Amino acid sequence: MDTTKFKTEEEKKHAESVRKIVLQHCVACHQQLDLLQLRLINFEDLVNGVQDTIQLTNKQLSELNFEKAGVSIQPTKLKKV
């Protein structure tokens, strides 16, 4: 266990937000594959849907990183007691 890399609450929230965005992306792609498998959409629809999902994911990640950049996060310095 590495005891030199502690995360602040803000860093934990950011990591959780990234996980949620990635999971949302994976679920959307999986649903589109299911629709293709059930022949409810064709391959071109799948390609367009995945491209839209990628654009949405990139936008969400950019906004999240922009918000994080707006908050100055300084590494916490540990003091010997």
C-alpha positions in Angstrom: 0.0 0.0 0.0 1.4 3.4 -1.1 1.1 5.8 1.8 2.7 8.7 0.0 -0.1 9.4 -2.5 -3.2 10.7 -0.6 -6.1 12.2 -2.5 -8.1 15.2 -1.4 -11.9 15.1 -1.4 -11.9 17.2 -4.5 -9.6 14.8 -6.3 -11.8 11.9 -5.2 -14.9 13.7 -6.6 -13.1 14.3 -9.9 -12.1 10.7 -10.2 -15.6 9.5 -9.5 -17.0 11.9 -12.1 -14.6 10.5 -14.7 -15.6 7.0 -13.8 -19.3 7.9 -14.2 -18.7 9.5 -17.6 -16.7 6.5 -18.8 -19.4 4.1 -17.6 -22.1 6.1 -19.3 -20.1 5.9 -22.5 -19.7 2.2 -22.3 -23.4 1.6 -21.5 -24.4 3.7 -24.5 -22.2 1.8 -26.9 -23.3 -1.5 -25.5 -27.0 -0.5 -26.0 -26.2 0.4 -29.6 -24.6 -2.9 -30.2 -27.6 -4.7 -28.7 -29.8 -2.8 -31.1 -27.6 -3.8 -34.0 -27.7 -7.4 -32.9 -31.5 -7.3 -32.7 -31.5 -5.8 -36.2 -33.3 -2.7 -35.0 -30.6 -0.5 -36.5 -28.2 -1.0 -39.3 -24.4 -0.7 -39.2 -24.4 2.9 -40.5 -26.8 3.8 -37.6 -24.3 2.2 -35.2 -21.4 4.1 -36.6 -23.3 7.4 -36.3 -24.5 6.6 -32.8 -21.0 5.7 -31.6 -19.6 8.9 -33.1 -22.3 10.9 -31.3 -21.5 9.0 -28.1 -17.7 9.8 -28.5 -18.4 13.5 -29.1 -20.7 13.6 -26.0 -18.1 11.8 -23.9 -15.3 14.1 -25.1 -17.5 17.2 -24.3 -18.3 15.9 -20.8 -14.6 15.1 -20.1 -13.5 18.5 -21.4 -16.1 20.3 -19.2 -15.1 18.3 -16.2 -11.4 19.1 -16.8 -12.2 22.7 -17.4 -14.1 22.8 -14.1 -11.1 21.2 -12.3 -8.7 23.6 -13.9 -10.8 26.5 -12.5 -10.3 25.2 -9.0 -6.7 25.5 -7.9 -5.8 22.3 -6.3 -2.5 22.4 -4.4 -1.0 19.1 -3.2 -1.3 18.7 0.5 1.9 18.9 2.4 2.3 16.5 5.3 3.9 17.6 8.4 5.9 15.5 10.8 4.3 15.4 14.2 
